[in-house]
Amino acid sequence: MIHSTIGKKAVAFVFCAFVMFAFCRCQHNVGNKTASSDIAPRDSQTYLFVTKDLPYYRIPAITMTRKGTLVAVADYRYGGTDIGWGTVELHCRTSADNGLTWSEAQEFTHGDKDMDTHPNYNAAYGDPCIVADRTSDRILVMSCSGNTPFYAGTRELHQGIARFYSTDEGKTWSDPDYLQDEIYGLFDNSERGPIRSMFIGSGKIHQSRFVRVGQYYRLYCSVLAKDKDGVNCNYVLWSDDFGGTWKVLGDINIPAIPSNADEPKVEELPDGRVICSSRVTGGRYFNIFTYTDATKAEGSWGTYAASGESNQGVVAVGNSCNGEILIVPARRNSDKKKVHVALQSVPFGPGRTNVGIYYKVLDEPSDYDTPEHFAANWDGRYLSTTLPSAYSTYCLGHDGTILFLFEETTFGKDYTLVFKPYTVAMLTDGKYQIISKSKRNSK
């Protein structure tokens, strides 16, 4: 009798395990790609900004300094709300050993939290984006600020844009400067201006690998703007003085994404052209800016293209969510050919669940000569979590590691920010490996 009971329990256990495995396979193989990496492994990870109750964390940003310090920044939301609805500050953590250990979280913004006086640009700070200069010790963070929601903005009453600098590896930060007058003013005489509302896409500010004018390599950031007619569109801004002043990339009357736009990101293609990636339900929008004179930042945008299930692109089932684009030099292991690999993170879905990273190999110029070609035929994907999850970003470490930071409902609350280091080999099922910084610099 005892042996019979044990046997039944063993059979039941095996059956349940099989059902759970089958369920996970079904849940993870959403979208247009199915790969072995669609089963989330037990990756090395750190719960970097932990949410178990109010206040809670959101909106990840991460960079690596030229000395190798990782600097991660996130919203600390006292009431659990966006800017315009409550108190939000920015917290920072740093790591000197590639993410193995981290400093304690420190607050580096100190708003006066007055929600009754409008506009009050230092009432709150959130949605950070970050970059570390590759030739100096300067780090730049830009964020939304104030007490006005994005959707309610007008030319006279809108969110602020705050700027912070650090020169000591993220240990201390400058007091905020406010750039909203300067940046909103760029659009006042455009056909789509005056702009009602605007904020810079959180996560990564991109520093050019190609264009250097004066002391610094060029910076690019992308913005979501609500134009005078209430249409959401994306522009790309550029700066040649490490964020001191900003200008609009291309014709002021022609946005990168002209309508139905949302939070954007920006990167560079292997040939130096600039690519804008914008969130949209079901996947991403992409557009490419081609220079006629890179030094003067002159050129034009192409025709934007959607990437999703219909063209074997980046699929986000049942969601529109912030994600990050990164393009890295790599080598194909099968024939040692040098290529580039484009990475785009999104929640795979359904809804805001199953965050992971799509990849596309840029083997020939025809893979990315137009926005339409870049948007189509992505090669695979890697699942980072099976939990509810949302915003994500990453930077490239000096050793070629992809340093990934994303939002996850780890402890039953939205969100804990989880840090995971990846290699390109991991993300591509061993097909590709990154070309190390030392080898890139020796060419």
C-alpha positions as CSV (number, residue, x, y, z in Angstrom):
1,M,0.0,0.0,0.0
2,I,2.8,2.4,0.9
3,H,4.7,1.5,-2.3
4,S,1.6,2.0,-4.4
5,T,1.0,5.5,-2.9
6,I,4.6,6.5,-3.5
7,G,4.3,5.3,-7.1
8,K,1.2,7.3,-7.7
9,K,2.8,10.4,-6.3
10,A,5.9,10.0,-8.5
11,V,3.7,9.6,-11.6
12,A,1.7,12.7,-10.6
13,F,4.9,14.7,-10.1
14,V,6.3,13.7,-13.4
15,F,3.0,14.5,-15.2
16,C,2.8,17.9,-13.5
17,A,6.4,18.7,-14.5
18,F,5.7,17.8,-18.1
19,V,2.6,20.0,-18.2
20,M,4.4,22.9,-16.7
21,F,7.2,22.5,-19.2
22,A,4.8,22.3,-22.1
23,F,2.9,25.4,-20.8
24,C,6.2,27.4,-20.5
25,R,7.1,26.4,-24.1
26,C,3.7,27.6,-25.3
27,Q,3.9,30.8,-23.4
28,H,7.4,31.7,-24.5
29,N,7.2,30.9,-28.2
30,V,5.1,34.0,-28.9
31,G,5.6,36.1,-32.0
32,N,7.3,35.1,-35.2
33,K,10.4,33.4,-33.9
34,T,10.9,30.1,-32.0
35,A,14.3,29.3,-30.7
36,S,15.9,27.3,-27.9
37,S,16.6,30.6,-26.2
38,D,12.9,31.1,-25.9
39,I,13.1,29.1,-22.7
40,A,14.4,31.6,-20.0
41,P,17.6,30.3,-18.4
42,R,18.7,31.0,-14.9
43,D,20.8,33.9,-15.9
44,S,23.2,35.6,-13.6
45,Q,21.3,38.6,-12.2
46,T,21.2,41.3,-9.6
47,Y,18.0,42.9,-8.1
48,L,19.4,46.4,-8.5
49,F,16.5,48.7,-7.5
50,V,14.0,46.7,-5.4
51,T,10.3,47.3,-5.2
52,K,8.3,45.5,-2.6
53,D,5.8,48.2,-1.7
54,L,5.5,52.0,-2.1
55,P,7.7,53.9,-2.9
56,Y,8.6,52.0,-6.0
57,Y,11.2,52.1,-8.8
58,R,10.7,52.5,-12.5
59,I,12.5,53.6,-15.8
60,P,16.0,52.1,-16.1
61,A,19.1,53.9,-17.5
62,I,22.6,52.6,-17.5
63,T,26.1,53.5,-18.9
64,M,29.7,52.6,-18.5
65,T,32.4,55.3,-18.0
66,R,35.7,55.3,-19.8
67,K,37.3,54.0,-16.5
68,G,34.9,51.1,-16.4
69,T,32.4,52.2,-13.8
70,L,28.8,51.2,-14.4
71,V,26.3,53.9,-13.5
72,A,22.7,53.0,-13.2
73,V,19.9,55.5,-12.7
74,A,16.1,55.0,-12.1
75,D,13.0,56.8,-10.9
76,Y,12.1,56.6,-7.2
77,R,8.3,57.2,-7.1
78,Y,7.1,58.0,-3.7
79,G,3.4,57.7,-4.7
80,G,3.8,55.3,-7.5
81,T,2.9,57.9,-10.2
82,D,4.5,59.6,-13.2
83,I,5.7,63.2,-13.2
84,G,2.7,65.5,-12.9
85,W,0.9,63.3,-10.5
86,G,3.3,63.0,-7.5
87,T,6.8,63.2,-6.1
88,V,9.5,61.5,-8.2
89,E,13.3,61.6,-7.6
90,L,16.2,60.0,-9.3
91,H,18.3,57.3,-7.6
92,C,21.8,56.1,-8.7
93,R,23.9,53.0,-8.0
94,T,27.5,52.4,-9.3
95,S,29.7,49.3,-9.8
96,A,33.5,49.2,-10.3
97,D,33.6,45.5,-11.1
98,N,31.3,45.1,-14.1
99,G,28.2,44.6,-12.1
100,L,29.4,42.0,-9.5
101,T,28.9,44.4,-6.6
102,W,27.1,47.7,-6.4
103,S,27.1,50.8,-4.2
104,E,24.0,51.6,-2.1
105,A,21.3,53.6,-3.9
106,Q,21.7,57.3,-3.4
107,E,19.3,60.1,-4.3
108,F,20.8,62.9,-6.4
109,T,17.8,65.0,-7.1
110,H,16.0,67.1,-4.5
111,G,12.8,68.7,-5.8
112,D,10.8,71.1,-3.7
113,K,7.8,68.9,-4.3
114,D,5.3,71.8,-4.7
115,M,2.5,70.3,-6.8
116,D,0.2,73.4,-6.5
117,T,2.3,76.1,-8.1
118,H,2.4,75.7,-11.9
119,P,4.8,75.4,-13.6
120,N,7.3,74.2,-11.0
121,Y,10.1,72.6,-12.9
122,N,11.9,71.2,-9.9
123,A,8.8,69.6,-8.3
124,A,9.9,66.1,-9.5
125,Y,12.4,64.4,-11.8
126,G,11.9,61.2,-13.8
127,D,12.4,59.2,-17.0
128,P,16.2,59.5,-17.0
129,C,18.5,59.0,-20.0
130,I,22.3,58.8,-19.6
131,V,25.6,58.8,-21.4
132,A,29.3,58.7,-20.3
133,D,31.8,60.5,-22.5
134,R,34.4,58.2,-24.0
135,T,37.2,60.8,-23.9
136,S,36.7,62.5,-20.5
137,D,35.2,61.9,-17.0
138,R,31.9,63.6,-17.7
139,I,28.6,61.8,-17.4
140,L,25.4,63.4,-18.5
141,V,21.9,62.6,-17.3
142,M,18.8,64.3,-18.7
143,S,15.3,63.8,-17.4
144,C,11.7,65.1,-17.4
145,S,10.9,67.4,-14.5
146,G,8.2,69.5,-13.0
147,N,4.5,68.9,-12.1
148,T,2.7,68.9,-15.4
149,P,1.7,65.6,-17.1
150,F,2.8,65.0,-20.7
151,Y,-0.7,64.7,-22.0
152,A,-1.8,68.0,-20.4
153,G,1.1,70.2,-21.7
154,T,0.8,73.4,-23.6
155,R,3.4,75.7,-25.0
156,E,3.0,77.9,-22.0
157,L,2.6,75.1,-19.4
158,H,4.5,71.9,-19.9
159,Q,7.0,69.4,-18.4
160,G,10.6,70.6,-17.9
161,I,13.8,69.1,-19.2
162,A,16.5,68.8,-16.5
163,R,20.2,68.2,-17.1
164,F,22.8,66.8,-14.5
165,Y,26.5,66.2,-14.8
166,S,28.9,64.1,-12.8
167,T,32.7,64.1,-13.1
168,D,33.5,61.5,-10.3
169,E,32.1,58.2,-11.7
170,G,28.5,59.0,-10.6
171,K,29.3,59.6,-6.9
172,T,28.1,63.2,-6.9
173,W,26.0,65.2,-9.3
174,S,25.5,68.9,-10.3
175,D,22.4,70.8,-9.4
176,P,19.9,70.7,-12.3
177,D,20.0,73.0,-15.2
178,Y,16.6,73.5,-17.0
179,L,16.6,73.3,-20.8
180,Q,12.9,73.3,-21.7
181,D,12.9,76.9,-22.9
182,E,15.8,76.3,-25.2
183,I,14.5,73.0,-26.6
184,Y,10.9,73.9,-27.0
185,G,12.0,77.1,-28.7
186,L,13.7,75.0,-31.4
187,F,10.2,74.2,-32.8
188,D,8.4,77.5,-32.4
189,N,8.8,78.5,-36.0
190,S,8.3,75.0,-37.5
191,E,5.2,73.9,-39.4
192,R,4.3,71.6,-36.6
193,G,5.0,74.1,-33.8
194,P,4.7,75.5,-31.3
195,I,5.1,72.1,-29.6
196,R,2.6,71.4,-26.8
197,S,4.4,68.6,-24.9
198,M,7.7,66.9,-25.1
199,F,10.0,64.5,-23.3
200,I,13.3,62.8,-24.1
201,G,13.2,59.0,-24.5
202,S,14.5,57.4,-21.3
203,G,17.4,54.9,-21.3
204,K,20.4,55.6,-23.5
205,I,21.7,58.9,-24.9
206,H,23.8,57.7,-27.9
207,Q,27.3,59.0,-28.4
208,S,28.5,58.8,-32.0
209,R,31.2,56.4,-33.1
210,F,31.9,58.4,-36.2
211,V,31.3,62.1,-35.8
212,R,33.6,64.3,-33.6
213,V,33.5,68.1,-33.9
214,G,35.8,69.8,-31.5
215,Q,36.4,68.3,-28.1
216,Y,33.5,65.7,-28.0
217,Y,32.0,63.0,-30.1
218,R,28.5,63.9,-31.1
219,L,25.5,63.1,-28.9
220,Y,22.1,62.0,-30.1
221,C,18.9,61.8,-28.1
222,S,15.3,61.3,-29.3
223,V,12.2,63.0,-28.2
224,L,8.5,62.4,-28.2
225,A,6.6,65.6,-29.0
226,K,2.9,66.5,-29.3
227,D,2.7,69.1,-32.0
228,K,0.3,72.0,-32.3
229,D,-2.4,69.7,-33.7
230,G,-2.1,67.1,-31.0
231,V,-0.2,64.6,-33.1
232,N,2.5,62.6,-31.4
233,C,5.8,62.5,-33.4
234,N,9.5,61.8,-32.8
235,Y,12.4,64.1,-33.5
236,V,16.1,63.4,-33.0
237,L,18.3,66.1,-31.3
238,W,22.1,66.3,-31.5
239,S,24.8,68.1,-29.5
240,D,28.5,68.6,-30.2
241,D,29.3,70.1,-26.8
242,F,28.2,67.1,-24.6
243,G,24.7,68.3,-24.0
244,G,25.5,72.0,-23.5
245,T,23.3,73.0,-26.5
246,W,21.0,70.9,-28.7
247,K,19.7,71.2,-32.3
248,V,17.2,69.3,-34.4
249,L,18.6,66.6,-36.7
250,G,17.4,67.3,-40.3
251,D,14.5,69.5,-41.4
252,I,12.7,71.1,-38.5
253,N,9.4,70.4,-40.3
254,I,10.0,66.7,-40.9
255,P,10.0,64.4,-37.8
256,A,11.7,61.0,-37.9
257,I,8.4,59.4,-37.0
258,P,5.6,61.8,-38.2
259,S,2.6,60.3,-36.5
260,N,1.4,57.6,-34.0
261,A,4.8,58.0,-32.3
262,D,5.7,57.1,-28.8
263,E,8.9,56.8,-26.7
264,P,11.9,56.7,-29.0
265,K,15.6,55.7,-29.0
266,V,18.5,56.4,-31.4
267,E,21.6,54.6,-32.6
268,E,24.0,54.5,-35.5
269,L,24.2,52.0,-38.3
270,P,27.6,50.5,-39.4
271,D,27.9,53.2,-42.2
272,G,27.4,56.1,-39.8
273,R,23.7,56.8,-40.6
274,V,21.4,57.5,-37.7
275,I,18.5,55.2,-36.9
276,C,15.5,56.1,-34.8
277,S,13.5,53.3,-33.1
278,S,10.1,54.1,-31.6
279,R,7.6,52.0,-29.6
280,V,4.4,51.0,-31.3
281,T,1.8,48.4,-30.5
282,G,2.9,45.1,-31.9
283,G,6.6,46.0,-32.4
284,R,8.7,49.1,-33.4
285,Y,8.9,51.9,-36.0
286,F,12.3,52.5,-37.6
287,N,13.6,55.4,-39.7
288,I,17.0,56.2,-41.0
289,F,18.8,59.6,-41.4
290,T,21.3,59.9,-44.2
291,Y,24.0,62.6,-43.9
292,T,24.9,64.8,-46.9
293,D,27.4,66.6,-44.6
294,A,28.0,65.0,-41.2
295,T,30.1,67.8,-39.8
296,K,27.3,70.2,-40.3
297,A,24.6,67.6,-39.4
298,E,22.9,68.1,-42.8
299,G,20.9,65.4,-44.4
300,S,17.4,63.9,-44.5
301,W,15.1,61.2,-43.1
302,G,13.8,58.3,-45.1
303,T,10.3,56.8,-45.0
304,Y,9.7,55.2,-41.6
305,A,8.7,51.5,-41.6
306,A,6.9,49.2,-39.1
307,S,8.6,46.1,-37.7
308,G,6.4,43.3,-36.4
309,E,4.8,40.0,-37.1
310,S,3.8,40.7,-40.7
311,N,7.4,41.2,-41.9
312,Q,9.2,38.8,-39.5
313,G,10.4,41.8,-37.5
314,V,10.5,42.8,-33.8
315,V,7.2,41.5,-32.3
316,A,5.6,42.8,-29.1
317,V,2.4,40.9,-28.7
318,G,-0.4,43.0,-27.3
319,N,1.8,45.8,-26.0
320,S,3.6,49.1,-26.9
321,C,6.5,49.5,-24.6
322,N,9.9,51.2,-24.2
323,G,12.9,49.2,-25.3
324,E,16.5,49.8,-26.3
325,I,18.4,49.5,-29.6
326,L,22.1,48.7,-29.8
327,I,24.3,47.8,-32.7
328,V,27.6,46.0,-32.1
329,P,30.5,44.7,-34.2
330,A,30.7,40.9,-34.2
331,R,32.1,37.9,-36.0
332,R,30.2,34.9,-37.3
333,N,31.6,31.8,-35.7
334,S,30.9,29.5,-38.7
335,D,33.1,31.4,-41.2
336,K,34.8,34.1,-39.1
337,K,33.2,36.8,-41.2
338,K,32.9,40.3,-39.6
339,V,29.4,41.6,-39.4
340,H,27.3,43.8,-37.1
341,V,24.5,42.6,-34.9
342,A,21.5,44.8,-34.1
343,L,19.8,44.3,-30.8
344,Q,16.3,45.5,-29.9
345,S,14.7,44.8,-26.5
346,V,10.9,44.6,-26.0
347,P,8.4,42.7,-23.9
348,F,7.6,39.7,-26.2
349,G,4.1,39.6,-24.7
350,P,1.3,38.8,-24.4
351,G,1.0,42.3,-22.8
352,R,3.8,43.6,-20.7
353,T,5.4,40.2,-20.0
354,N,8.4,38.1,-21.2
355,V,11.0,40.9,-21.8
356,G,13.8,39.8,-24.0
357,I,16.1,40.8,-26.8
358,Y,15.6,40.4,-30.6
359,Y,18.7,40.3,-32.8
360,K,19.3,40.9,-36.5
361,V,22.6,40.3,-38.3
362,L,23.7,43.1,-40.5
363,D,25.6,41.0,-43.0
364,E,25.3,43.0,-46.2
365,P,24.4,46.7,-46.8
366,S,21.0,45.5,-48.2
367,D,20.1,44.3,-44.7
368,Y,19.9,48.0,-43.6
369,D,20.0,50.2,-46.7
370,T,16.4,51.4,-46.1
371,P,14.1,51.5,-43.1
372,E,11.9,48.9,-44.7
373,H,14.8,46.4,-45.0
374,F,16.1,47.1,-41.5
375,A,12.6,46.6,-40.1
376,A,12.1,43.1,-41.7
377,N,13.5,39.7,-41.2
378,W,15.1,39.7,-37.8
379,D,17.0,36.5,-37.0
380,G,16.1,35.4,-33.5
381,R,15.5,36.4,-30.0
382,Y,16.5,35.7,-26.4
383,L,14.0,35.6,-23.5
384,S,15.2,37.3,-20.3
385,T,12.3,36.7,-17.9
386,T,8.9,34.9,-17.9
387,L,7.4,37.4,-15.4
388,P,5.4,40.5,-16.0
389,S,8.0,43.0,-17.3
390,A,8.2,46.3,-19.1
391,Y,10.9,49.0,-19.8
392,S,14.5,47.9,-20.6
393,T,17.8,49.3,-21.6
394,Y,21.5,48.3,-22.0
395,C,25.0,49.5,-22.7
396,L,28.1,47.8,-24.0
397,G,30.8,47.0,-21.5
398,H,34.5,47.5,-22.4
399,D,34.9,43.7,-22.4
400,G,32.0,43.3,-24.9
401,T,29.4,42.3,-22.4
402,I,25.8,43.5,-23.0
403,L,24.8,45.0,-19.6
404,F,21.0,44.7,-19.5
405,L,18.7,46.5,-17.0
406,F,15.0,46.0,-17.1
407,E,11.7,46.2,-15.1
408,E,10.3,43.0,-13.7
409,T,7.5,42.2,-11.2
410,T,9.9,40.2,-9.2
411,F,8.3,40.5,-5.8
412,G,4.7,40.9,-6.9
413,K,5.0,44.7,-7.3
414,D,5.7,46.9,-10.4
415,Y,8.7,47.1,-10.7
416,T,12.0,45.8,-9.4
417,L,14.9,46.7,-11.8
418,V,16.9,43.6,-12.7
419,F,20.5,43.7,-14.0
420,K,21.8,40.9,-16.2
421,P,25.1,40.7,-18.1
422,Y,25.0,38.9,-21.5
423,T,27.4,38.0,-24.2
424,V,26.5,38.3,-27.9
425,A,27.1,34.5,-28.1
426,M,24.4,33.9,-25.5
427,L,21.9,36.2,-27.3
428,T,22.5,34.5,-30.7
429,D,22.6,30.8,-29.6
430,G,26.4,30.7,-30.1
431,K,26.3,31.8,-33.7
432,Y,28.1,35.1,-33.2
433,Q,30.7,36.7,-30.8
434,I,31.5,40.3,-30.3
435,I,34.7,41.8,-31.6
436,S,36.5,43.0,-28.4
437,K,37.2,46.6,-27.8
438,S,41.0,46.0,-28.0
439,K,40.7,44.4,-31.4
440,R,38.3,47.1,-32.6
441,N,40.7,49.8,-31.5
442,S,43.7,48.0,-33.1
443,K,42.2,48.2,-36.6
